[in-house]
Amino acid sequence: MGYGAMRRWTTDLVKDIRYGDFRDDSDDAFDDLVNLSRAKTEVMGEFSPANHNALQFAINQCSSKPKTFLEIGVCRNGTYSSTHTIIRNLPEDGIYLGVDIEDKTYLNNSKRGIYTIKTSSSNYDEVYSLLNNLGVASLDFIFIDGWHSINQVLDDWQYTTMLSDGGVVAFHDTTSHPGPHFFMKNLDKTKWYVMENLCPKDHGLGFCKKVS
C-alpha cells in the first residue's frame, strides 16, 4: 500500500494546517491562536459518559452495521474507556484493532476478533501488515484518540485510505486539543459531512463521514 510524500489529508483539508514548531505538542502554545474551550465537567484525560454516548452515536452513523474497527489510543481510562464502547459494537464476525504505544495485549481475544498492536500509529508498515494478516481490506469505523498534536493527527488521517463506503471517522478532544480541533474545522465540507463536537461541555467528540 502506497503512502509516500502525498498524504491523504492534502486532498481532504481546505488549507495546510501543518505546524513546524515543537510546540505543536503543547495545547498552551495555541492559546494565542484560538480560544480553545477548557473542559468544565471532564477531568483531564477522562472519557466521560457524554463521550460514550457521542461515540455510540457516531458508530450508529455508519451506513451499515460496522464490522471492522481501528482505534488509535487504546483503553486509557480502564473500564471507562472508549475501547469498551467500541468493542460492544463488534459483531461475531468483526475485527477490532487497537493501536497504542503501550502494551494493551491484555485486551486481545482472537475468538472475539479483538487485537492490539504496541507501536506508534505512524508506523504504517506494521499496522497495515497486521490488518492485512487479519483479512481486513477496509475499515468501517476509525476512532482517533492518540497523540493530539496537529502533525500526529495529520499522520493518523492516513488510515482513511482504508475507510469503507459509508464508514465513519471520529475524534476525541475536538474542543480542547489543537490536532483534532483544527483538523475538524478545516475538513472540506464538500467532501465530508462533519459534526465537530457532540460534547460541548467537556473535551469534545466529533465525527465525519464522506458526502455521498
C-alpha positions in Angstrom: 0.0 0.0 0.0 1.5 3.3 -1.0 1.7 6.3 1.4 4.6 8.3 0.2 5.1 12.1 0.2 1.5 12.8 -0.8 -0.6 12.3 2.3 -4.3 11.7 2.3 -5.0 14.9 4.3 -3.7 17.1 1.5 -6.8 16.2 -0.5 -9.3 16.5 2.3 -8.4 19.8 4.1 -9.3 23.2 2.8 -5.8 24.5 3.8 -2.5 23.3 5.1 -2.6 23.3 8.9 0.9 21.8 9.5 2.7 23.4 12.4 6.5 23.1 12.3 7.3 24.3 15.8 8.0 21.7 18.6 5.1 23.4 20.5 2.8 21.6 18.3 2.7 19.1 21.1 1.5 21.7 23.6 -2.0 22.9 24.0 -0.9 26.1 25.7 1.1 27.1 22.6 -2.3 27.6 20.8 -3.9 29.9 23.4 -2.9 32.9 21.3 -4.2 31.3 18.1 -7.7 30.0 19.1 -9.8 30.2 22.1 -9.9 26.5 23.0 -12.7 25.8 25.5 -11.2 24.1 28.5 -13.2 21.2 30.0 -15.7 22.2 32.6 -17.1 18.8 33.6 -14.4 16.4 32.4 -11.3 15.6 34.4 -8.2 15.8 32.2 -8.0 12.7 30.1 -11.2 11.2 31.3 -13.7 9.6 28.8 -17.0 11.0 30.2 -20.5 9.5 30.0 -21.3 12.1 27.4 -18.3 11.0 25.3 -19.5 7.4 25.4 -23.0 8.5 24.2 -21.4 10.6 21.5 -19.1 7.7 20.4 -22.1 5.4 20.2 -24.0 8.0 18.1 -21.0 8.3 15.8 -20.8 4.5 15.4 -24.5 4.4 14.6 -23.9 6.8 11.7 -22.2 4.1 9.6 -24.3 3.3 6.6 -24.4 -0.4 7.6 -23.6 -2.2 10.8 -19.8 -1.8 11.1 -17.7 -4.9 11.2 -14.1 -3.6 11.2 -12.8 -1.1 13.7 -9.5 0.8 14.1 -8.8 2.6 17.4 -5.7 4.8 17.8 -5.1 5.3 21.5 -6.5 2.3 23.5 -8.1 1.8 26.9 -6.6 4.8 28.6 -9.3 5.0 31.2 -9.8 1.5 32.4 -13.4 0.4 32.5 -14.5 3.9 31.5 -12.5 3.8 28.2 -13.8 4.4 24.7 -12.4 1.0 23.9 -15.2 -0.8 25.7 -17.9 1.1 23.8 -16.3 0.2 20.5 -15.9 -3.5 21.5 -19.6 -3.7 22.5 -20.4 -2.9 18.9 -18.2 -5.6 17.5 -20.2 -8.4 15.8 -19.3 -12.0 16.0 -17.5 -11.9 12.6 -15.9 -8.5 13.2 -12.4 -7.3 13.7 -11.1 -4.7 16.2 -7.5 -3.5 16.0 -6.3 -1.1 18.7 -3.0 0.8 18.2 -1.1 2.2 21.2 2.4 2.9 22.2 1.8 1.0 25.4 1.2 -2.8 25.7 -2.6 -3.5 25.6 -2.4 -7.2 24.8 -4.5 -8.0 27.9 -7.4 -7.0 25.7 -6.6 -9.5 23.0 -9.2 -12.1 22.3 -8.9 -13.8 18.9 -12.2 -15.7 19.4 -13.9 -12.3 19.6 -11.8 -10.7 16.9 -10.0 -8.3 19.3 -6.4 -7.5 18.6 -3.9 -4.8 19.6 -0.5 -3.8 18.5 2.1 -1.9 20.5 3.5 0.7 18.1 3.1 4.3 17.0 0.2 4.9 14.7 2.8 6.5 12.4 4.4 3.1 11.8 2.1 2.4 8.8 4.0 -0.7 7.7 3.4 -2.5 11.0 -0.3 -1.5 11.2 -1.2 -2.2 7.6 0.6 -5.5 7.7 -1.4 -6.7 10.7 -4.6 -5.5 9.2 -3.8 -7.4 6.0 -2.9 -10.6 8.0 -6.3 -10.2 9.8 -8.0 -10.2 6.4 -9.2 -6.5 6.8 -9.5 -4.9 3.4 -11.4 -1.8 4.6 -12.3 -0.1 7.8 -15.9 0.8 8.8 -15.1 2.9 11.8 -11.9 4.7 12.8 -11.5 6.4 16.2 -8.6 8.7 16.6 -7.6 9.5 20.2 -3.8 9.2 20.2 -1.3 12.0 20.5 -3.2 15.2 19.9 -0.7 17.3 18.0 -1.7 18.7 14.6 1.1 16.8 12.9 0.2 13.5 14.5 -3.5 13.9 13.6 -2.4 14.5 10.0 -0.5 11.3 10.2 -3.4 9.4 11.7 -5.7 10.6 8.9 -3.7 8.4 6.5 -5.7 5.4 7.7 -8.8 6.8 6.0 -7.3 5.4 2.8 -9.0 2.2 4.1 -12.3 3.7 5.0 -15.2 1.8 3.6 -18.1 3.4 1.7 -20.4 4.7 4.4 -17.7 4.4 7.0 -17.2 7.0 9.8 -14.1 8.6 11.4 -14.4 10.0 14.9 -12.1 12.1 17.0 -11.9 12.7 20.8 -10.8 16.1 22.2 -12.1 18.2 19.4 -12.8 21.0 21.9 -9.5 21.2 23.8 -6.6 19.9 21.8 -5.1 21.5 18.7 -4.8 18.5 16.4 -8.4 17.3 16.3 -9.7 20.9 16.8 -8.0 22.3 13.8 -8.4 19.2 11.7 -12.2 19.0 12.1 -12.6 22.7 11.5 -10.6 22.6 8.2 -12.1 19.5 6.6 -13.5 20.1 3.2 -17.3 20.2 3.8 -18.0 19.5 0.2 -16.3 16.1 0.7 -17.1 15.3 4.3 -20.2 15.7 6.5 -18.8 17.0 9.7 -20.1 17.2 13.3 -17.2 18.9 15.1 -18.4 18.5 18.7 -21.2 16.5 20.2 -20.0 17.2 23.8 -19.6 21.0 24.2 -19.2 20.8 28.0 -16.1 18.6 28.0 -13.1 17.8 25.8 -15.4 17.1 22.9 -16.0 14.3 20.5 -16.8 14.8 16.8 -17.2 12.6 13.7 -17.1 12.9 10.0 -18.4 10.9 7.1 -17.9 11.1 3.3 -20.5 13.0 1.5 -22.3 10.5 -0.7 
